[in-house]
Amino acid sequence: MQQHPGTQFARGHLRLASAPVRHGPGRRLGRHVRAWLTLLAAFLATLAAWFMAALALLPLLVRRAPVGRRLRQRPPREARIIPFQPRRRALPR
């Protein structure tokens, strides 16, 4: 049984793998290019997220909306007195 590079043979429940195939410098360059493109895509996505967050917070600066306090103070509510109901006496046995 002769093994060819990059192929696999199966014998019953055992799988015999062939020796790894050496790739030329073109594959390595492709991996580096893909890594740089992935890094660039992650950077651009982060930049877009920061821009969208700043855009979402922009109305707070434009309207000068109060943060953490109310626009006008409400007058304090009057205390209401709720009278108790009269006590009931227990019935004699």
N, CA, C and O atoms as CSV, one atom per row, in Angstrom:
chain,resi,resn,atom,element,x,y,z
A,1,MET,N,N,0.849,-1.174,0.000
A,1,MET,CA,C,0.000,0.000,0.000
A,1,MET,C,C,0.892,1.233,0.000
A,1,MET,O,O,1.661,1.441,0.938
A,2,GLN,N,N,0.798,2.033,-1.018
A,2,GLN,CA,C,1.630,3.211,-1.159
A,2,GLN,C,C,0.814,4.446,-0.774
A,2,GLN,O,O,-0.327,4.602,-1.210
A,3,GLN,N,N,1.408,5.326,0.047
A,3,GLN,CA,C,0.699,6.528,0.489
A,3,GLN,C,C,1.136,7.717,-0.365
A,3,GLN,O,O,2.317,7.899,-0.663
A,4,HIS,N,N,0.157,8.504,-0.739
A,4,HIS,CA,C,0.413,9.718,-1.494
A,4,HIS,C,C,0.271,10.910,-0.562
A,4,HIS,O,O,-0.538,10.866,0.364
A,5,PRO,N,N,1.032,11.971,-0.780
A,5,PRO,CA,C,0.932,13.135,0.117
A,5,PRO,C,C,-0.461,13.751,0.069
A,5,PRO,O,O,-1.034,13.967,-0.999
A,6,GLY,N,N,-0.986,14.027,1.262
A,6,GLY,CA,C,-2.261,14.719,1.343
A,6,GLY,C,C,-3.474,13.815,1.269
A,6,GLY,O,O,-4.596,14.322,1.276
A,7,THR,N,N,-3.310,12.508,1.198
A,7,THR,CA,C,-4.468,11.616,1.146
A,7,THR,C,C,-4.553,10.825,2.442
A,7,THR,O,O,-3.572,10.716,3.178
A,8,GLN,N,N,-5.730,10.274,2.717
A,8,GLN,CA,C,-5.939,9.469,3.916
A,8,GLN,C,C,-6.476,8.108,3.501
A,8,GLN,O,O,-7.245,7.988,2.548
A,9,PHE,N,N,-6.059,7.103,4.224
A,9,PHE,CA,C,-6.543,5.756,3.970
A,9,PHE,C,C,-7.286,5.287,5.198
A,9,PHE,O,O,-6.908,5.631,6.318
A,10,ALA,N,N,-8.328,4.513,5.014
A,10,ALA,CA,C,-9.102,3.978,6.128
A,10,ALA,C,C,-8.970,2.466,6.132
A,10,ALA,O,O,-9.106,1.825,5.090
A,11,ARG,N,N,-8.707,1.898,7.287
A,11,ARG,CA,C,-8.643,0.449,7.430
A,11,ARG,C,C,-9.537,0.077,8.606
A,11,ARG,O,O,-9.124,0.184,9.761
A,12,GLY,N,N,-10.752,-0.356,8.319
A,12,GLY,CA,C,-11.675,-0.700,9.393
A,12,GLY,C,C,-12.012,0.532,10.211
A,12,GLY,O,O,-12.501,1.528,9.676
A,13,HIS,N,N,-11.753,0.465,11.491
A,13,HIS,CA,C,-12.057,1.588,12.364
A,13,HIS,C,C,-10.850,2.512,12.542
A,13,HIS,O,O,-10.970,3.549,13.195
A,14,LEU,N,N,-9.701,2.165,11.983
A,14,LEU,CA,C,-8.503,3.000,12.094
A,14,LEU,C,C,-8.402,3.919,10.891
A,14,LEU,O,O,-8.663,3.516,9.758
A,15,ARG,N,N,-8.022,5.149,11.152
A,15,ARG,CA,C,-7.774,6.080,10.056
A,15,ARG,C,C,-6.298,6.402,10.067
A,15,ARG,O,O,-5.771,6.907,11.059
A,16,LEU,N,N,-5.633,6.114,8.972
A,16,LEU,CA,C,-4.209,6.363,8.865
A,16,LEU,C,C,-4.012,7.648,8.069
A,16,LEU,O,O,-4.484,7.772,6.939
A,17,ALA,N,N,-3.315,8.589,8.669
A,17,ALA,CA,C,-3.093,9.880,8.013
A,17,ALA,C,C,-1.720,9.885,7.376
A,17,ALA,O,O,-0.771,9.302,7.900
A,18,SER,N,N,-1.631,10.536,6.267
A,18,SER,CA,C,-0.346,10.631,5.578
A,18,SER,C,C,0.482,11.752,6.203
A,18,SER,O,O,-0.013,12.496,7.049
A,19,ALA,N,N,1.695,11.865,5.799
A,19,ALA,CA,C,2.595,12.905,6.302
A,19,ALA,C,C,2.112,14.267,5.832
A,19,ALA,O,O,1.535,14.377,4.750
A,20,PRO,N,N,2.338,15.309,6.631
A,20,PRO,CA,C,1.894,16.642,6.214
A,20,PRO,C,C,2.626,17.101,4.962
A,20,PRO,O,O,3.801,16.799,4.756
A,21,VAL,N,N,1.908,17.828,4.146
A,21,VAL,CA,C,2.448,18.319,2.891
A,21,VAL,C,C,3.002,19.715,3.118
A,21,VAL,O,O,2.327,20.568,3.694
A,22,ARG,N,N,4.223,19.950,2.672
A,22,ARG,CA,C,4.837,21.272,2.800
A,22,ARG,C,C,4.283,22.192,1.715
A,22,ARG,O,O,4.217,21.836,0.538
A,23,HIS,N,N,3.892,23.379,2.151
A,23,HIS,CA,C,3.366,24.353,1.197
A,23,HIS,C,C,4.425,25.411,0.946
A,23,HIS,O,O,5.278,25.674,1.794
A,24,GLY,N,N,4.356,25.992,-0.195
A,24,GLY,CA,C,5.330,27.014,-0.582
A,24,GLY,C,C,5.070,28.338,0.098
A,24,GLY,O,O,4.147,28.464,0.903
A,25,PRO,N,N,5.892,29.332,-0.230
A,25,PRO,CA,C,5.763,30.644,0.410
A,25,PRO,C,C,4.491,31.380,0.018
A,25,PRO,O,O,4.106,32.327,0.704
A,26,GLY,N,N,3.833,30.984,-1.046
A,26,GLY,CA,C,2.595,31.640,-1.470
A,26,GLY,C,C,1.483,31.451,-0.456
A,26,GLY,O,O,0.684,32.363,-0.243
A,27,ARG,N,N,1.415,30.278,0.180
A,27,ARG,CA,C,0.387,30.023,1.185
A,27,ARG,C,C,0.633,30.881,2.427
A,27,ARG,O,O,-0.307,31.395,3.034
A,28,ARG,N,N,1.889,31.027,2.789
A,28,ARG,CA,C,2.216,31.822,3.966
A,28,ARG,C,C,1.868,33.287,3.737
A,28,ARG,O,O,1.354,33.955,4.634
A,29,LEU,N,N,2.146,33.783,2.543
A,29,LEU,CA,C,1.807,35.159,2.202
A,29,LEU,C,C,0.299,35.358,2.255
A,29,LEU,O,O,-0.181,36.387,2.732
A,30,GLY,N,N,-0.449,34.370,1.763
A,30,GLY,CA,C,-1.910,34.458,1.807
A,30,GLY,C,C,-2.435,34.532,3.241
A,30,GLY,O,O,-3.380,35.267,3.528
A,31,ARG,N,N,-1.811,33.763,4.138
A,31,ARG,CA,C,-2.228,33.815,5.537
A,31,ARG,C,C,-1.944,35.179,6.147
A,31,ARG,O,O,-2.756,35.703,6.910
A,32,HIS,N,N,-0.800,35.750,5.815
A,32,HIS,CA,C,-0.475,37.072,6.342
A,32,HIS,C,C,-1.434,38.128,5.804
A,32,HIS,O,O,-1.866,39.018,6.537
A,33,VAL,N,N,-1.759,38.025,4.540
A,33,VAL,CA,C,-2.693,38.985,3.951
A,33,VAL,C,C,-4.067,38.855,4.607
A,33,VAL,O,O,-4.698,39.861,4.929
A,34,ARG,N,N,-4.531,37.619,4.807
A,34,ARG,CA,C,-5.825,37.409,5.480
A,34,ARG,C,C,-5.793,37.932,6.902
A,34,ARG,O,O,-6.777,38.509,7.363
A,35,ALA,N,N,-4.688,37.746,7.610
A,35,ALA,CA,C,-4.578,38.242,8.985
A,35,ALA,C,C,-4.643,39.760,9.022
A,35,ALA,O,O,-5.321,40.331,9.877
A,36,TRP,N,N,-3.936,40.428,8.091
A,36,TRP,CA,C,-3.973,41.881,8.051
A,36,TRP,C,C,-5.359,42.392,7.674
A,36,TRP,O,O,-5.818,43.393,8.224
A,37,LEU,N,N,-6.026,41.719,6.749
A,37,LEU,CA,C,-7.388,42.130,6.382
A,37,LEU,C,C,-8.347,41.955,7.551
A,37,LEU,O,O,-9.237,42.781,7.754
A,38,THR,N,N,-8.172,40.881,8.323
A,38,THR,CA,C,-9.012,40.666,9.499
A,38,THR,C,C,-8.759,41.749,10.536
A,38,THR,O,O,-9.697,42.267,11.142
A,39,LEU,N,N,-7.498,42.090,10.741
A,39,LEU,CA,C,-7.158,43.151,11.684
A,39,LEU,C,C,-7.751,44.482,11.242
A,39,LEU,O,O,-8.275,45.234,12.064
A,40,LEU,N,N,-7.671,44.772,9.963
A,40,LEU,CA,C,-8.238,46.007,9.434
A,40,LEU,C,C,-9.759,46.031,9.592
A,40,LEU,O,O,-10.334,47.059,9.948
A,41,ALA,N,N,-10.404,44.900,9.328
A,41,ALA,CA,C,-11.864,44.834,9.481
A,41,ALA,C,C,-12.272,45.030,10.940
A,41,ALA,O,O,-13.255,45.717,11.219
A,42,ALA,N,N,-11.529,44.437,11.866
A,42,ALA,CA,C,-11.841,44.621,13.291
A,42,ALA,C,C,-11.645,46.077,13.706
A,42,ALA,O,O,-12.444,46.622,14.467
A,43,PHE,N,N,-10.582,46.705,13.206
A,43,PHE,CA,C,-10.336,48.114,13.524
A,43,PHE,C,C,-11.449,49.002,12.972
A,43,PHE,O,O,-11.922,49.905,13.662
A,44,LEU,N,N,-11.865,48.751,11.742
A,44,LEU,CA,C,-12.931,49.563,11.143
A,44,LEU,C,C,-14.261,49.354,11.858
A,44,LEU,O,O,-15.036,50.299,12.006
A,45,ALA,N,N,-14.537,48.118,12.307
A,45,ALA,CA,C,-15.771,47.863,13.050
A,45,ALA,C,C,-15.752,48.586,14.393
A,45,ALA,O,O,-16.774,49.116,14.830
A,46,THR,N,N,-14.594,48.608,15.046
A,46,THR,CA,C,-14.474,49.328,16.312
A,46,THR,C,C,-14.639,50.820,16.101
A,46,THR,O,O,-15.310,51.496,16.881
A,47,LEU,N,N,-14.029,51.330,15.053
A,47,LEU,CA,C,-14.149,52.751,14.735
A,47,LEU,C,C,-15.606,53.120,14.445
A,47,LEU,O,O,-16.081,54.163,14.895
A,48,ALA,N,N,-16.306,52.284,13.706
A,48,ALA,CA,C,-17.718,52.535,13.407
A,48,ALA,C,C,-18.558,52.485,14.682
A,48,ALA,O,O,-19.485,53.280,14.841
A,49,ALA,N,N,-18.247,51.570,15.581
A,49,ALA,CA,C,-18.999,51.479,16.836
A,49,ALA,C,C,-18.809,52.732,17.689
A,49,ALA,O,O,-19.770,53.238,18.268
A,50,TRP,N,N,-17.571,53.237,17.770
A,50,TRP,CA,C,-17.323,54.470,18.521
A,50,TRP,C,C,-18.057,55.651,17.880
A,50,TRP,O,O,-18.607,56.500,18.581
A,51,PHE,N,N,-18.061,55.697,16.559
A,51,PHE,CA,C,-18.748,56.779,15.864
A,51,PHE,C,C,-20.244,56.733,16.129
A,51,PHE,O,O,-20.864,57.768,16.371
A,52,MET,N,N,-20.828,55.541,16.085
A,52,MET,CA,C,-22.277,55.398,16.326
A,52,MET,C,C,-22.629,55.748,17.777
A,52,MET,O,O,-23.675,56.343,18.036
A,53,ALA,N,N,-21.759,55.382,18.716
A,53,ALA,CA,C,-22.015,55.722,20.119
A,53,ALA,C,C,-21.974,57.239,20.317
A,53,ALA,O,O,-22.808,57.795,21.030
A,54,ALA,N,N,-21.010,57.901,19.690
A,54,ALA,CA,C,-20.936,59.360,19.789
A,54,ALA,C,C,-22.136,60.004,19.118
A,54,ALA,O,O,-22.659,61.003,19.611
A,55,LEU,N,N,-22.574,59.451,18.010
A,55,LEU,CA,C,-23.745,59.970,17.309
A,55,LEU,C,C,-25.005,59.803,18.155
A,55,LEU,O,O,-25.880,60.670,18.140
A,56,ALA,N,N,-25.103,58.701,18.887
A,56,ALA,CA,C,-26.272,58.474,19.739
A,56,ALA,C,C,-26.291,59.434,20.924
A,56,ALA,O,O,-27.366,59.808,21.392
A,57,LEU,N,N,-25.116,59.841,21.420
A,57,LEU,CA,C,-25.054,60.759,22.562
A,57,LEU,C,C,-25.099,62.228,22.151
A,57,LEU,O,O,-25.197,63.104,23.010
A,58,LEU,N,N,-25.031,62.503,20.881
A,58,LEU,CA,C,-25.018,63.882,20.390
A,58,LEU,C,C,-26.255,64.692,20.801
A,58,LEU,O,O,-26.091,65.866,21.131
A,59,PRO,N,N,-27.473,64.151,20.803
A,59,PRO,CA,C,-28.643,64.952,21.217
A,59,PRO,C,C,-28.538,65.471,22.651
A,59,PRO,O,O,-29.110,66.515,22.962
A,60,LEU,N,N,-27.827,64.775,23.523
A,60,LEU,CA,C,-27.671,65.280,24.883
A,60,LEU,C,C,-26.866,66.569,24.909
A,60,LEU,O,O,-27.121,67.445,25.736
A,61,LEU,N,N,-25.899,66.691,24.012
A,61,LEU,CA,C,-25.109,67.922,23.949
A,61,LEU,C,C,-25.869,69.045,23.257
A,61,LEU,O,O,-25.745,70.209,23.640
A,62,VAL,N,N,-26.650,68.706,22.248
A,62,VAL,CA,C,-27.346,69.726,21.469
A,62,VAL,C,C,-28.471,70.354,22.281
A,62,VAL,O,O,-28.608,71.577,22.303
A,63,ARG,N,N,-29.270,69.542,22.941
A,63,ARG,CA,C,-30.420,70.067,23.690
A,63,ARG,C,C,-30.032,70.544,25.078
A,63,ARG,O,O,-30.834,71.175,25.767
A,64,ARG,N,N,-28.825,70.250,25.489
A,64,ARG,CA,C,-28.375,70.556,26.835
A,64,ARG,C,C,-29.344,69.977,27.849
A,64,ARG,O,O,-29.735,70.637,28.812
A,65,ALA,N,N,-29.716,68.752,27.613
A,65,ALA,CA,C,-30.667,68.074,28.481
A,65,ALA,C,C,-30.047,67.841,29.850
A,65,ALA,O,O,-28.861,67.531,29.960
A,66,PRO,N,N,-30.852,67.991,30.885
A,66,PRO,CA,C,-30.319,67.753,32.224
A,66,PRO,C,C,-30.013,66.273,32.425
A,66,PRO,O,O,-30.768,65.399,31.998
A,67,VAL,N,N,-28.924,66.024,33.064
A,67,VAL,CA,C,-28.534,64.647,33.328
A,67,VAL,C,C,-28.539,64.453,34.839
A,67,VAL,O,O,-27.751,65.079,35.547
A,68,GLY,N,N,-29.405,63.604,35.330
A,68,GLY,CA,C,-29.420,63.295,36.752
A,68,GLY,C,C,-30.291,64.204,37.593
A,68,GLY,O,O,-30.384,63.991,38.802
A,69,ARG,N,N,-30.931,65.202,37.020
A,69,ARG,CA,C,-31.832,66.051,37.802
A,69,ARG,C,C,-33.030,66.424,36.926
A,69,ARG,O,O,-32.972,66.341,35.699
A,70,ARG,N,N,-34.098,66.828,37.573
A,70,ARG,CA,C,-35.312,67.169,36.833
A,70,ARG,C,C,-35.233,68.613,36.332
A,70,ARG,O,O,-34.496,69.442,36.867
A,71,LEU,N,N,-36.008,68.879,35.299
A,71,LEU,CA,C,-35.986,70.206,34.697
A,71,LEU,C,C,-36.545,71.248,35.658
A,71,LEU,O,O,-35.913,72.283,35.868
A,72,ARG,N,N,-37.705,71.003,36.244
A,72,ARG,CA,C,-38.256,71.912,37.250
A,72,ARG,C,C,-38.650,71.092,38.469
A,72,ARG,O,O,-39.068,69.939,38.363
A,73,GLN,N,N,-38.510,71.697,39.585
A,73,GLN,CA,C,-38.812,71.003,40.833
A,73,GLN,C,C,-40.317,70.899,41.019
A,73,GLN,O,O,-41.050,71.859,40.782
A,74,ARG,N,N,-40.762,69.753,41.434
A,74,ARG,CA,C,-42.180,69.568,41.737
A,74,ARG,C,C,-42.436,70.025,43.174
A,74,ARG,O,O,-41.596,69.838,44.054
A,75,PRO,N,N,-43.602,70.624,43.399
A,75,PRO,CA,C,-43.916,70.999,44.782
A,75,PRO,C,C,-44.098,69.736,45.631
A,75,PRO,O,O,-44.578,68.721,45.127
A,76,PRO,N,N,-43.726,69.789,46.889
A,76,PRO,CA,C,-43.881,68.598,47.716
A,76,PRO,C,C,-45.348,68.233,47.871
A,76,PRO,O,O,-46.211,69.107,47.957
A,77,ARG,N,N,-45.619,66.963,47.905
A,77,ARG,CA,C,-47.000,66.499,48.041
A,77,ARG,C,C,-47.474,66.694,49.472
A,77,ARG,O,O,-46.707,66.582,50.429
A,78,GLU,N,N,-48.744,66.984,49.585
A,78,GLU,CA,C,-49.315,67.146,50.919
A,78,GLU,C,C,-49.476,65.777,51.555
A,78,GLU,O,O,-49.785,64.789,50.888
A,79,ALA,N,N,-49.262,65.745,52.843
A,79,ALA,CA,C,-49.440,64.490,53.566
A,79,ALA,C,C,-50.934,64.248,53.746
A,79,ALA,O,O,-51.659,65.123,54.219
A,80,ARG,N,N,-51.375,63.093,53.378
A,80,ARG,CA,C,-52.791,62.754,53.553
A,80,ARG,C,C,-52.934,61.935,54.823
A,80,ARG,O,O,-52.157,61.015,55.079
A,81,ILE,N,N,-53.906,62.271,55.588
A,81,ILE,CA,C,-54.165,61.529,56.824
A,81,ILE,C,C,-55.311,60.568,56.539
A,81,ILE,O,O,-56.406,60.970,56.146
A,82,ILE,N,N,-55.033,59.319,56.742
A,82,ILE,CA,C,-56.044,58.290,56.516
A,82,ILE,C,C,-56.543,57.837,57.882
A,82,ILE,O,O,-55.783,57.245,58.648
A,83,PRO,N,N,-57.805,58.104,58.200
A,83,PRO,CA,C,-58.306,57.721,59.534
A,83,PRO,C,C,-58.429,56.199,59.651
A,83,PRO,O,O,-58.766,55.502,58.694
A,84,PHE,N,N,-58.143,55.716,60.863
A,84,PHE,CA,C,-58.302,54.286,61.121
A,84,PHE,C,C,-59.774,53.942,61.205
A,84,PHE,O,O,-60.587,54.791,61.571
A,85,GLN,N,N,-60.122,52.741,60.879
A,85,GLN,CA,C,-61.494,52.286,61.073
A,85,GLN,C,C,-61.699,52.007,62.553
A,85,GLN,O,O,-60.762,51.626,63.253
A,86,PRO,N,N,-62.900,52.192,63.020
A,86,PRO,CA,C,-63.149,51.931,64.445
A,86,PRO,C,C,-62.894,50.446,64.760
A,86,PRO,O,O,-63.115,49.565,63.930
A,87,ARG,N,N,-62.422,50.208,65.985
A,87,ARG,CA,C,-62.132,48.829,66.383
A,87,ARG,C,C,-63.421,48.050,66.553
A,87,ARG,O,O,-64.446,48.581,66.981
A,88,ARG,N,N,-63.340,46.810,66.214
A,88,ARG,CA,C,-64.477,45.926,66.411
A,88,ARG,C,C,-64.250,45.115,67.679
A,88,ARG,O,O,-63.129,44.717,67.993
A,89,ARG,N,N,-65.290,44.891,68.365
A,89,ARG,CA,C,-65.188,44.069,69.585
A,89,ARG,C,C,-65.477,42.629,69.208
A,89,ARG,O,O,-66.310,42.339,68.349
A,90,ALA,N,N,-64.772,41.752,69.866
A,90,ALA,CA,C,-64.986,40.322,69.639
A,90,ALA,C,C,-66.341,39.934,70.234
A,90,ALA,O,O,-66.733,40.450,71.281
A,91,LEU,N,N,-67.034,39.052,69.586
A,91,LEU,CA,C,-68.337,38.574,70.090
A,91,LEU,C,C,-68.099,37.648,71.293
A,91,LEU,O,O,-67.172,36.838,71.275
A,92,PRO,N,N,-68.922,37.763,72.322
A,92,PRO,CA,C,-68.769,36.856,73.472
A,92,PRO,C,C,-69.150,35.450,73.090
A,92,PRO,O,O,-70.008,35.241,72.232
A,93,ARG,N,N,-68.514,34.482,73.723
A,93,ARG,CA,C,-68.798,33.081,73.385
A,93,ARG,C,C,-69.947,32.545,74.137
A,93,ARG,O,O,-70.310,31.381,73.964
